[in-house]
């Protein structure tokens, strides 16, 4: 076993000019402004300006919310693992992981507000909480998680500036953060999994699947941020750190696909009509089969090839490409989970579900629901994603994440890697 020093190098002078920071901030600011304008339009016109209706009452906001919750949990799990399991190679990414966790959970919380239609309705959760509802517990754990992430980031930043100080506090927070992140995504999973009436969601695999996909997507996100910082901002990823990131993404991707595949096999073998009618919409030939191909091929088999096939993993950018495609696959699963649970109604008997709008060319009733996001939904989601990118960029600069930290000795397996 070879030992290698894993450290973050000081960014070269003029890194900000190379990154084009002013133009980047201007682009993100414009996207945020567009999202704000879309939200104002929604407040004026109501939720009728979105594609959500009686049959499909959760849409782009909710599956993007679930996606960002997973990213936040995964970022903190990866950051805490460096302390809890002694993975020294991941320690230089700890602050970056916690920063992404705080940014993602903040964006996820903001995503709920446009979904409510009237933002003041959020106060009902505080004034009249229903403690038997997983939604209330989800809001509570999100609030705690955000505060915890900010505190953890402050402690890690202090330790980076003054090596040797706050080390014990950071270790204690890591032991607290790991189960907290698991609990956060488990509660989000139970919002779906405890819905007995919707068999597409009602599975005991929901919480484990959400936690695994959180580690997968969170690691992929931190990998992309670190690679972008290495390319444009003077950050350095040691070979040992790359190897750990590649290994985490590979293993969690395999487990994630195994869990989803196990759920598919259970539905196919049981052949329960309610289960099969939902699954048939996703499998090849179904109306939503494009989600299946994104999840299993674009976000599954292709990134696996870049991660494990020797010739492909040696290609420049193979790790970054695989990480990006993994995020596409995880997002596709969130779309599949939410939308299919609604477009396949609880009862499929004539005359079916009212579409709400009649035209001679389109029947006013059908046996499955429909959902297509409008420009308002896309605008708000794009604006909030830009806000996350803004937080990450400003956080990277303000916290000086590219500044050299105290080197740590990391055990590195033998063999070449790219």
C-alpha positions as CSV (number, residue, x, y, z in Angstrom):
1,X,0.0,0.0,0.0
2,X,1.4,3.4,-1.0
3,X,1.0,6.5,1.1
4,X,0.2,9.8,-0.6
5,X,-0.3,13.3,0.8
6,X,-3.7,14.5,0.1
7,X,-3.9,18.3,0.1
8,X,-5.7,21.2,-1.5
9,X,-3.4,23.6,-3.3
10,X,-3.4,27.3,-3.2
11,X,-5.2,28.7,-6.3
12,X,-3.0,30.3,-8.8
13,X,-3.1,34.1,-9.1
14,X,-5.8,35.4,-11.5
15,X,-8.0,32.3,-11.0
16,X,-11.0,34.5,-10.8
17,X,-10.3,36.1,-14.2
18,X,-9.9,32.6,-15.8
19,X,-13.2,31.5,-14.3
20,X,-14.9,34.6,-15.7
21,X,-16.6,35.2,-12.3
22,X,-18.4,38.5,-13.2
23,X,-20.0,36.9,-16.3
24,X,-20.9,33.8,-14.3
25,X,-22.5,35.8,-11.5
26,X,-24.4,37.8,-14.1
27,X,-25.7,34.7,-15.8
28,X,-26.8,33.2,-12.5
29,X,-28.4,36.5,-11.4
30,X,-30.4,36.6,-14.7
31,X,-31.6,33.1,-14.1
32,X,-32.6,33.9,-10.6
33,X,-34.5,37.0,-11.8
34,X,-36.3,34.9,-14.4
35,X,-37.3,32.4,-11.7
36,X,-38.6,35.2,-9.4
37,X,-40.6,36.7,-12.3
38,X,-42.2,33.2,-13.0
39,X,-43.1,32.9,-9.3
40,X,-44.7,36.4,-9.3
41,X,-46.7,35.3,-12.3
42,X,-47.8,32.2,-10.5
43,X,-48.9,34.2,-7.5
44,X,-51.0,36.4,-9.7
45,X,-52.6,33.6,-11.8
46,X,-52.6,30.8,-9.2
47,X,-51.6,27.2,-9.6
48,X,-53.7,27.0,-12.8
49,X,-50.6,28.5,-14.5
50,X,-48.8,25.2,-13.8
51,X,-49.4,21.8,-15.3
52,X,-50.7,20.3,-12.0
53,X,-54.4,19.4,-11.8
54,X,-56.7,17.3,-9.7
55,X,-55.3,14.0,-10.9
56,X,-51.6,15.0,-10.9
57,X,-51.3,17.3,-8.0
58,X,-47.5,16.9,-7.5
59,X,-45.2,17.8,-10.3
60,X,-41.9,19.4,-11.2
61,X,-41.6,21.1,-7.8
62,X,-42.0,18.0,-5.7
63,X,-39.7,15.6,-7.7
64,X,-37.1,18.4,-7.8
65,X,-37.6,18.9,-4.1
66,X,-36.9,15.1,-3.5
67,X,-33.9,15.3,-5.8
68,X,-32.3,18.2,-3.8
69,X,-33.1,16.6,-0.5
70,X,-31.1,13.6,-1.7
71,X,-28.2,15.7,-2.9
72,X,-28.1,17.4,0.5
73,X,-28.2,14.2,2.5
74,X,-25.6,12.6,0.3
75,X,-23.2,15.6,0.6
76,X,-23.2,15.5,4.4
77,X,-23.0,11.7,4.5
78,X,-19.9,11.8,2.3
79,X,-18.3,14.6,4.4
80,X,-19.1,12.9,7.7
81,X,-17.7,9.6,6.5
82,X,-14.2,11.1,6.3
83,X,-14.3,11.4,10.1
84,X,-16.5,8.6,11.2
85,X,-14.8,5.9,9.0
86,X,-11.4,7.6,8.9
87,X,-11.3,8.0,5.1
88,X,-8.5,10.6,5.0
89,X,-8.6,10.8,1.2
90,X,-12.1,12.4,1.5
91,X,-11.2,14.9,4.2
92,X,-10.1,17.7,1.7
93,X,-13.7,17.6,0.4
94,X,-15.4,17.8,3.7
95,X,-16.2,21.5,3.6
96,X,-17.3,21.3,0.0
97,X,-19.7,18.4,0.9
98,X,-21.2,20.3,3.8
99,X,-21.5,23.5,1.8
100,X,-23.4,21.6,-0.9
101,X,-25.6,20.0,1.8
102,X,-26.5,23.4,3.2
103,X,-27.2,24.9,-0.2
104,X,-29.2,21.9,-1.4
105,X,-31.5,21.7,1.6
106,X,-32.1,25.4,1.5
107,X,-33.2,25.2,-2.2
108,X,-35.3,22.1,-1.4
109,X,-37.1,24.0,1.3
110,X,-37.7,26.9,-1.0
111,X,-39.1,24.5,-3.6
112,X,-42.1,23.7,-1.4
113,X,-43.3,27.3,-1.4
114,X,-44.4,27.6,-5.0
115,X,-45.9,24.2,-4.8
116,X,-48.3,25.5,-2.0
117,X,-49.6,28.2,-4.3
118,X,-50.0,30.7,-1.5
119,X,-46.7,31.1,0.5
120,X,-48.5,32.1,3.7
121,X,-49.9,28.6,3.9
122,X,-46.5,27.4,5.2
123,X,-47.4,29.0,8.5
124,X,-50.2,26.5,8.9
125,X,-47.6,23.8,9.5
126,X,-46.2,25.8,12.4
127,X,-49.5,27.0,13.9
128,X,-51.5,23.8,13.3
129,X,-49.1,20.9,13.0
130,X,-50.4,17.4,12.5
131,X,-47.8,15.3,14.2
132,X,-49.2,12.1,12.6
133,X,-48.2,13.4,9.2
134,X,-44.8,12.7,7.7
135,X,-44.9,16.1,6.0
136,X,-44.6,17.8,9.4
137,X,-41.7,15.7,10.5
138,X,-40.1,16.4,7.1
139,X,-40.3,20.1,7.6
140,X,-38.9,19.7,11.1
141,X,-35.9,17.6,10.1
142,X,-35.2,19.9,7.1
143,X,-35.0,22.9,9.5
144,X,-32.8,21.1,11.9
145,X,-30.6,19.8,9.1
146,X,-30.1,23.2,7.6
147,X,-29.0,24.7,11.0
148,X,-26.8,21.7,11.6
149,X,-25.1,22.0,8.2
150,X,-24.3,25.7,8.8
151,X,-22.8,25.0,12.2
152,X,-20.8,22.0,10.9
153,X,-19.5,24.2,8.0
154,X,-18.4,26.9,10.4
155,X,-16.6,24.4,12.6
156,X,-14.8,22.8,9.6
157,X,-13.9,26.2,8.3
158,X,-12.3,27.1,11.6
159,X,-10.4,23.9,11.7
160,X,-9.1,24.5,8.1
161,X,-7.9,28.0,9.1
162,X,-6.4,26.9,12.4
163,X,-5.2,23.3,12.1
164,X,-5.5,21.4,15.4
165,X,-8.3,23.5,16.7
166,X,-12.0,22.4,16.7
167,X,-10.9,18.9,15.7
168,X,-12.8,17.1,18.4
169,X,-15.9,19.2,17.8
170,X,-15.8,18.4,14.1
171,X,-15.5,14.7,14.9
172,X,-18.5,14.8,17.2
173,X,-20.5,16.7,14.6
174,X,-19.6,14.1,12.0
175,X,-21.0,11.3,14.2
176,X,-24.2,13.4,14.7
177,X,-24.4,14.4,11.0
178,X,-24.3,10.9,9.6
179,X,-27.5,9.6,11.2
180,X,-29.2,13.0,10.8
181,X,-28.6,12.8,7.0
182,X,-29.9,9.3,6.9
183,X,-33.0,10.3,8.9
184,X,-33.6,13.3,6.6
185,X,-33.9,11.2,3.5
186,X,-35.7,8.4,5.3
187,X,-38.5,10.8,6.4
188,X,-38.8,12.1,2.8
189,X,-39.0,8.5,1.6
190,X,-41.8,7.7,4.1
191,X,-43.9,10.6,2.7
192,X,-44.2,8.3,-0.3
193,X,-43.7,4.9,1.1
194,X,-46.5,5.1,3.8
195,X,-49.2,6.0,1.3
196,X,-51.1,2.7,1.4
197,X,-53.6,3.8,-1.2
198,X,-50.9,4.2,-3.9
199,X,-49.2,0.9,-4.4
200,X,-46.6,2.4,-6.7
201,X,-45.1,4.1,-3.6
202,X,-46.1,1.7,-0.8
203,X,-42.9,-0.4,-0.5
204,X,-40.6,-1.1,2.4
205,X,-37.7,-0.5,0.0
206,X,-38.5,3.2,-0.3
207,X,-36.4,4.5,2.6
208,X,-33.3,2.3,1.8
209,X,-33.5,3.2,-1.8
210,X,-33.7,6.9,-1.0
211,X,-30.7,6.7,1.3
212,X,-28.6,4.9,-1.3
213,X,-29.6,7.3,-4.1
214,X,-28.8,10.2,-1.8
215,X,-25.2,8.9,-1.2
216,X,-25.0,8.3,-5.0
217,X,-26.2,11.6,-6.1
218,X,-24.5,13.6,-3.3
219,X,-21.2,12.0,-4.1
220,X,-21.7,12.7,-7.8
221,X,-22.5,16.3,-7.2
222,X,-19.5,16.9,-4.9
223,X,-17.3,15.2,-7.6
224,X,-18.6,17.5,-10.3
225,X,-18.1,20.6,-8.1
226,X,-14.5,19.5,-7.2
227,X,-13.7,18.7,-10.8
228,X,-15.1,22.1,-11.9
229,X,-13.0,23.8,-9.2
230,X,-9.9,21.9,-10.3
231,X,-10.5,23.0,-13.9
232,X,-11.3,26.7,-13.3
233,X,-10.3,27.6,-9.7
234,X,-7.0,26.0,-8.8
235,X,-8.4,23.2,-6.7
236,X,-6.5,19.9,-6.6
237,X,-7.8,16.4,-6.4
238,X,-5.2,13.8,-5.3
239,X,-5.3,10.4,-7.0
240,X,-6.4,8.8,-3.8
241,X,-9.4,11.1,-3.5
242,X,-10.4,10.4,-7.1
243,X,-10.2,6.7,-6.4
244,X,-12.5,7.0,-3.4
245,X,-15.0,9.1,-5.3
246,X,-15.0,6.7,-8.3
247,X,-15.5,3.7,-5.9
248,X,-18.3,5.4,-4.0
249,X,-20.2,6.3,-7.1
250,X,-19.7,2.8,-8.6
251,X,-20.8,0.8,-5.5
252,X,-23.8,3.0,-4.7
253,X,-24.9,3.0,-8.3
254,X,-24.9,-0.8,-8.4
255,X,-26.9,-0.9,-5.1
256,X,-29.4,1.7,-6.4
257,X,-30.1,-0.2,-9.6
258,X,-30.4,-3.5,-7.6
259,X,-33.0,-1.9,-5.3
260,X,-35.1,-0.5,-8.2
261,X,-34.8,-3.7,-10.1
262,X,-35.9,-5.7,-7.1
263,X,-39.0,-3.6,-6.9
264,X,-39.7,-4.1,-10.6
265,X,-39.3,-7.9,-10.3
266,X,-41.7,-8.0,-7.3
267,X,-44.4,-6.2,-9.3
268,X,-43.9,-8.4,-12.3
269,X,-43.9,-11.6,-10.4
270,X,-46.9,-10.7,-8.2
271,X,-48.8,-9.4,-11.3
272,X,-51.2,-7.4,-9.1
273,X,-53.3,-5.3,-11.6
274,X,-52.8,-2.1,-9.7
275,X,-49.0,-2.6,-9.6
276,X,-48.7,-3.7,-13.2
277,X,-50.8,-0.9,-14.6
278,X,-48.4,1.6,-13.1
279,X,-45.3,-0.4,-14.1
280,X,-46.5,-0.8,-17.6
281,X,-46.4,3.0,-18.0
282,X,-42.7,2.9,-17.3
283,X,-41.4,-0.2,-19.0
284,X,-40.5,0.0,-22.7
285,X,-43.6,0.6,-24.8
286,X,-45.3,2.6,-22.0
287,X,-46.2,6.3,-22.2
288,X,-43.4,7.2,-19.8
289,X,-40.8,4.7,-21.0
290,X,-38.4,7.6,-21.7
291,X,-37.9,7.8,-17.9
292,X,-36.9,4.1,-17.9
293,X,-34.3,4.6,-20.6
294,X,-32.9,7.7,-18.8
295,X,-32.7,5.9,-15.5
296,X,-31.4,2.5,-16.6
297,X,-29.3,3.3,-19.7
298,X,-28.3,7.0,-19.6
299,X,-28.0,7.2,-15.9
300,X,-27.1,3.5,-15.2
301,X,-25.3,1.4,-17.8
302,X,-23.4,4.2,-19.5
303,X,-21.9,5.7,-16.3
304,X,-21.0,2.2,-15.1
305,X,-19.1,1.7,-18.3
306,X,-17.2,4.9,-17.8
307,X,-16.4,3.9,-14.2
308,X,-15.4,0.2,-14.6
309,X,-14.3,-0.5,-18.2
310,X,-10.5,0.0,-18.2
311,X,-10.3,1.7,-21.6
312,X,-13.2,4.1,-20.9
313,X,-12.1,5.0,-17.4
314,X,-8.8,6.2,-18.7
315,X,-10.5,8.7,-21.0
316,X,-10.1,12.4,-20.0
317,X,-13.3,13.5,-18.1
318,X,-14.6,9.9,-17.6
319,X,-15.3,10.5,-13.9
320,X,-17.0,13.8,-14.5
321,X,-19.1,12.4,-17.4
322,X,-20.2,9.4,-15.2
323,X,-21.1,11.7,-12.3
324,X,-23.2,14.0,-14.5
325,X,-25.0,11.0,-16.1
326,X,-25.7,9.5,-12.6
327,X,-27.4,12.8,-11.6
328,X,-29.6,12.5,-14.7
329,X,-30.5,9.0,-13.8
330,X,-31.4,9.8,-10.2
331,X,-33.5,12.7,-11.3
332,X,-35.3,10.5,-13.8
333,X,-36.1,8.1,-10.9
334,X,-37.6,11.0,-9.0
335,X,-39.8,11.9,-12.0
336,X,-40.8,8.2,-12.4
337,X,-41.7,8.0,-8.7
338,X,-43.8,11.1,-8.4
339,X,-45.6,11.3,-11.7
340,X,-46.4,7.6,-12.2
341,X,-47.9,7.5,-8.7
342,X,-50.4,10.1,-9.9
343,X,-51.1,9.6,-13.6
344,X,-52.0,6.0,-12.7
345,X,-55.2,6.8,-10.6
346,X,-56.4,4.9,-7.6
347,X,-59.5,3.6,-9.5
348,X,-59.5,2.9,-13.2
349,X,-63.2,2.6,-14.0
350,X,-65.3,4.3,-16.6
351,X,-65.9,7.1,-17.3
352,X,-62.4,7.8,-15.9
353,X,-60.8,11.0,-14.8
354,X,-62.1,14.4,-15.9
355,X,-59.3,16.4,-17.7
356,X,-60.9,19.7,-16.8
357,X,-60.9,21.0,-20.4
358,X,-63.1,19.8,-23.2
359,X,-62.3,19.9,-26.8
360,X,-63.9,17.9,-29.7
361,X,-60.5,16.4,-30.6
362,X,-59.7,15.3,-27.0
363,X,-62.1,13.2,-24.9
364,X,-63.0,15.0,-21.6
365,X,-62.4,11.8,-19.7
366,X,-59.6,9.2,-19.8
367,X,-58.3,6.3,-17.6
368,X,-54.9,7.8,-16.9
369,X,-53.8,11.3,-15.9
370,X,-51.7,13.7,-17.8
371,X,-48.9,16.0,-16.7
372,X,-46.7,18.5,-18.7
373,X,-44.8,21.2,-16.8
374,X,-45.4,24.8,-18.0
375,X,-42.9,27.5,-18.5
376,X,-43.8,28.8,-15.0
377,X,-42.6,25.6,-13.4
378,X,-39.5,25.4,-15.5
379,X,-38.7,29.1,-14.8
380,X,-39.0,28.7,-11.0
381,X,-37.0,25.5,-10.9
382,X,-34.3,27.0,-13.1
383,X,-34.2,30.1,-10.9
384,X,-33.7,28.0,-7.8
385,X,-31.0,25.8,-9.4
386,X,-29.2,29.0,-10.3
387,X,-29.5,30.1,-6.7
388,X,-27.8,26.9,-5.6
389,X,-25.0,27.5,-8.1
390,X,-24.7,31.1,-6.8
391,X,-24.4,29.8,-3.2
392,X,-21.8,27.3,-4.2
393,X,-19.7,29.8,-6.1
394,X,-19.9,32.5,-3.4
395,X,-19.3,29.9,-0.7
396,X,-16.2,28.6,-2.5
397,X,-14.7,32.1,-2.7
398,X,-15.8,33.3,0.7
399,X,-14.6,30.1,2.5
400,X,-11.5,29.9,0.4
401,X,-12.0,26.2,-0.3
402,X,-9.1,26.2,-2.7
403,X,-6.6,27.3,0.0
404,X,-4.1,24.8,1.1
405,X,-5.1,22.7,4.1
406,X,-2.9,20.6,6.4
407,X,-1.8,17.5,4.4
408,X,-3.1,14.2,5.6
409,X,-1.7,10.8,4.8
410,X,-4.1,8.7,2.9
411,X,-3.9,5.0,2.2
412,X,-3.9,4.5,-1.5
413,X,-4.5,1.2,-3.3
414,X,-2.0,0.2,-5.9
415,X,-2.8,0.5,-9.6
416,X,-3.3,3.3,-12.1
417,X,-6.4,5.5,-12.2
418,X,-7.4,8.6,-14.2
